[in-house]
């Protein structure tokens, strides 16, 4: 078996474009992929520049998609979404744009639904212990502590 030939810049760009077309990606994810394909640092930056210019990579679009998806599918709160986007090296501007796409009414309704569901599954000796367990769960999901405690106090 003969060794694989390294990809040309053009071939790597096509592979990276397919990689980006499949789902939204961050610049760092694409950069890592290009290095895995055997490109040099200068080649990687040139390909990244082309992909950004051609609209294959857009971190604002990524943040909007990521925030919306994690909120709808995993019921994450804003704090957890923010931490995960920061871990992906997404700018504060893009993070704020992504979070702005989450409807405030949906957000509060989801928080309320999670609280009700958790309340049914938690058995506690008294309401304070139950409240603490529910609050811990919701805060771990990334919801703001003041919203969680206000909702618990209401109920």
Secondary structure, 3 states (H helix, E strand, C coil): CCCCCCCCHHHHHHHHHHHHHHCCCCHHHHHHHHHHCCCCHHHHHHHHHHHHHCCCCCHHHHHHHHHHHHHHHHCCCHHHHHHHHHHCCCCHHHHHHHHHCCCHHHHHHHHHHHHHHHHHHCCCCCHHHHHHHHHHHHHHCCCCHHHHHHHHHHC
